[in-house]
Structures are given as C-alpha cells and as structure tokens.
Amino acid sequence: MDTKILLENGTNELEVLEFILADHSYGINVAKIREIIPYADVTPVPNAHPSIEGIFMPRDVMITAIDLKNCLQRGKSEPGGLFIVTNFNKLDIAFHVDSVVGIHRVSWKDIIKPGSTISTTEDGISTGIVKMNDKLIIILDFEKIVSDINPDTGLKIQEIDALGTRERNNVPILIAEDSMLLNKLIVDSLKKAGYENIIHTENGQEAYDIITDCKKKGTLKDHVQCIITDIEMPLMDGHRLTKLVKSDDETKDIPIVIFSSLVNDEMRKKGEALGADAQLSKPEIGRLVQEVDKLVFK
C-alpha cells in the first residue's frame, strides 16, 4: 500500500490510514508511517512491558514490536495480521494490527476532539474522531501509547535544569498544542527557563484567532513575538498556521518554531517551504528553549 501520498503544504489536510483491531476501526496519520509489512516472528525481550511483543530486524534495522490490542486492553494479539512500521520522535516502532482498510484524505476541521466522556486529559489515547462512510474512526495518540510504555521517550524535562540559572523575561510567546498534558509541560518548561509571558491554545485555529484579534487591536507585538506550534491538531494544523502567518506582511516576521513528533526529513522540507524558522522533535525541550532564545533575542 502506498503510504506516501503527497499533500500540498498548508492545506489543513492529512491522510489517515484506517486499520482494524478487534473488529473496530482506528486511524493513524500517514505521515508517521514508514511502511506496512506482513507480520513477522519477533524475539521476546526479557522483563519487557506487557505490550511489547519483542524485537525484529527487517533489513538490518532493529525495530520494537508493540501489541496494540494489548495497549487498548482488547486482549492479546496472535501471530498474523500486519505490522504498521512508524517513525516519530526519532523512534522506529512497529504496531501489530489485524488488517488495514485504506487511506482517507480528511480536513483537520472534520476531526472531532474527544470529549471528557471518551478520554480524560492525561489518560486518553485518542487524539480525534472522524466519521467516514457512516463509520467512526478513532485516531490514536501513538506518542502517548509509546510514552506510557517507556516514559523516557517523552519530553526530557531534565534538559531545562541543565541550562542552569536563567534571567526572567517578559517576551510574549504563543503556543498551539492540542495535547493538554504536553501543553502544560511545554508551558512549565518555558516558565522554568525564564519565559513568563505565555499564551497557550489547543490548536492552530485558536492561535490564529488570537493573532487576528491582536492585529485588529494593534497589540500584536505586545502579545505575540514568537509562536511554538505542533503539527497535528484538530480544526487547524501547525503547517496551515505557519502558512497563514508567513504569508501575511503584518505577521511574516514573527518567528515560528514547529515542535512536533513528526519532524522527519520529509516534514522538515514542508516546514522550510512554509517559512518555519526552526523545527524540532518533541523530546528536545532543551533545544526548544535554546532555539527560542536565538529567535527572540537576535
């Protein structure tokens, strides 16, 4: 299956791969996928997390295999099915699924953010729900799944301590991040690093509404001197936000840092084409602070 369908930059669309697990439909952003391969025998790892099936080495690259059915508390997968081999946060991981249905092109505007009845702020592993052909597809938070298995793959907050004592400042920073847990961690990390004037939003649309409102009031410089944005977000993604900001003469000089698990070679090229000033993978919170320093104090 071709998982390299090209999307134009900044159109606020994504490709969702629909797959089946225990007779239910789930989805993953195609941008995370390296390839889809038939199930292969794996070597069990002693004392590993219950959701880790083991490791295998296709083409001499060691990959960890995760039993997604076990992660979702839907039993244990049997040999067979498929591996969705992914790459995000600089990790190569294969997720064991029953079967693959196909790829759907959807707008971020059509993705529904799960309510509190479906997923709690910190415990939920669904980033959104999309309706396709009278069927609901639950888009899973694969970063959350992996960080629950191994917390060391998440934001490395200790990197902030390594920066040493820093002066406080009032540079206004606008953040767009839909994960409430990551949103809080990024805000806390920036405040610890000295940045006290922070506005945080849950998606690109909320961030752009603030920018638009500040433009009308003539207060843009007072409230937005740097933007930090995720890529994957409902309503408006980070690439669309970047395109809107960088194509407007009033806002094009505001530095934008894309901070996302999806920063690989292909996505980096897209970000550069849209005018992003810096692009970092999510574990690199220390580098995020250093890049913001460079951009706001240059």
N, C-alpha and C positions, 0 to 999 in steps of 0.2 A: 504493500500500500504506500502511495506517495504521501509522505508527511512533510513535504517541502513546498506546499502551495504558497505562492508569493502574494503578499498583500501590499498594496500601496502604503507608503508611510503616512501615518497620522490620520487615517480614515476612521478611527474609533471602531475598527472591526477586529475580530480574531477568528481563528479556526479552532473549533472544538472537536476533538476525537471522542466519539461515543463508544463506550465499551460496556460489556455485560459482566456482572458479578453477582452470583446467587440470584439470577433472574431479574435483576434490577439494572437500570441504565445509569451510568455515571459518565463524567466527562473530564478531559484534561486539555489544557491549551496545547495545541500542536507545536508551539514554539519551544516547549520543554522536551519534545520527543526527538531522540536521535534515530531510532529505528524500532520496528516491531518484528519480533522473531518468534519462531515456534519455541515452545517450552523445551528447555534443555536440563539434563541432570545437573544438580548442584552438589557441592561439597558442604556438608553441615559444618558450622563453626561452633566449637565447644563453648558453653556458657553464654551463648548469644541471646539477644532479646527474642521472646517467643514469636515475634512477627518476622524475624529474619530466617528465611529458608536456608540460606547458605551463600556460597560464592561460586562463580564460574568464570571462565576466561575465553570468551569468543575473540578470535583474532588477537590473542596475547594481551588483552586488556582485562584486568580483574574487575568484576562487577558484583556488587552485592544484590542479592535477590530478596525482595520483600513480598511476603504473603499478604496481599491487600485485603483478601477476605478475612484474615485473622485481625488485621488492623481495624476493620469495620465491625468486628465482633459478629461475623456471619459464618463462623465455623473455620475449618482448616482446608486449604486447597489441596487437591490431589494432583499427582503428576498429569500433565496435559495442559491444554489451553495455550496461552501466549504470554510472552514477556514484552511489556512496553518498556523499552530502554530509554531512560531520560537523562538529561544533563541540565542541572540547575544548581546554583550556589557552588559551582565548580566541583560537583559530585556526579559520578556516573552510577545510576541505580536502575535496576530492573524491577518492575512491578508485575506480579503474577496475576493475570486476569483470565476469565473464562473464554471470552471471544470479543471481537471488535466488530462494530456495526458500520461505521463510516465517519466521514468528516463533514461537519456543518460550518458554514460561514455565518456568523452572527454579529450583531452590533452589541457593544457594551451597554447601550441603552436598554437592550432587551433582557439583560441578565438581572434577575431579582436577587437582592441581598437577602440572605436567610434571616428570618425574624428570630427573636429570643426563644420562641417555642421550638425552633428547629435546632439552633446551635447557640450556646452561651458564648460570651465574649472571648473567653480564653480556652474553652474546651472543644468548641466546634471544629470540625474538619471539612466544612463546606464553605466555599467562597461565594457560591452563587447557584442559582437555579434558572434553567432556561427551558421554555416549552417548545418542543419540536414535534409537529405532526400529532397533536393531542397527547403527547407523552412528555413527562417531566424528566429532565436530565440534571442530575446533581453534580455540579463541578466541584471536585475535591481539592482541598488545600494540601498539596503534596509536600510543601515545605513544612507545614505543621506536622504532618504524619512522620516525616523523617526526623524532625527535631524532637518529637515525643519519644522516638526510639533512641536517638542519641542527641542529648541537649548540646553537645559540643559543636553541632553543625549550625546552631542558631547564632544570633548576634553575639559577638565576642565583647561583652560589656567591659571586661577587664582591660581592653585596649585603651579605654579612656583613662584609667588610672596610670597607665604607662606614659601618658602625655605630661604628667606632672602638674604642678600648681599653675593655674592659668588665671588671668585677669577677667573680671566680669565685664560684659559689654551689652549694649542695647541694640545691636544690629537686628532689624526685623527679618525673621525667616518664616516662610510659608511652607508647610508640609502637606503633601497629599499622599495618604497611605490608608488603604481600606481595612487592613488588619488592626483591630483596636489594640491588641497586645503589642504588635510591632510599633504601632503609632506611639504608644506610651513609652516603649523602650527607647525609641529614637528621640522623643522629646526629653526624656530623663537624661539620656546620654549627652545631648546638646547642652542642656542646662548645667550638667556636671562639668562640661567643658567651657562654661562661661557664657553661653548664649541664653539670655534671659527673656528676650522679646520674641516669642514663638506663637504663631497661629497654626493650629493643626486641623486638617479636614480629612474626611473619609474617602474622597475620590476627586478626580480631576475637575468634575463639574462644580463641586463646592469651592474648590480652589479658584477656578476661573471666575466664578460669581463674585468672589471677594476682590479679585483683580479688577473686574469690570466696575464694581461699585467704587473702588478706590480711584479709578480713572475718572469717573463722573464727578467725584468729590474733590479731585486734585490732591489726594493724600497718598498716592502710590508709593512715593519714596519713604513716607512715614511708616508704612505697614508692610511693604514687600521689597526687600533688597536682595533676596536670594530665595530660590524655590528648590525644594527637595521633593522628588516625586517617584513613586513606584510606577511600574508599567501596567500591570494587571489590576484594573479597578472597575467596578460597575459604573454605569452612566457615562463616564469619560475616562479613557485610559491615559497613561502618562505620555505616550507618544502624541496623542491628539492635543493634550495640554501644551506640550512643548511646541508643537507646530503653531498653535494659536498665539502663543506668547512671542515666539521668534519671528512671526510674520507680521507683527504689529509694530509700527515705528515707535509707538509710545512705550512698549514693553520689551522690545527686542534686546535691549542692553541688560536686562535683569538676568543674572547668571542662573542656569538651571543645572541641577545635579540629578541624574537618574540613578536611583538607588534601588536595585531590583535583583531578584534571584535569576532573572532572565538575561543578564548581561553576558552573552557569549559573543563569538566573533560576528555572527550574522546580525544579531540585535544591536551590537555596537555600531555597525555600519549604518543601520537605520537611525540610531540616535544621533550620530555625527551628521547625517544628511539633514536631519531636522534642526540642527543647531545646538544640541546639548553641549554644555560647557565641560561636563565631566560625567563619567558613567562608572559606577562601582557595583560590585556584587554585595549582597546583603550582609554576609558575615563581617565585612570590612568596616565596622563602625568607627574604628580609629582613623582609617584613611578618609572616611567621610568627613570627619571633623577637620582633618588637615586640608582637604580639598576646599571645604567651605572657607577656611582661613585664607587660603590663597585667593579665592574669588572675591571675598568681601573686603579684604584689606590690601588689595593690589594697588 
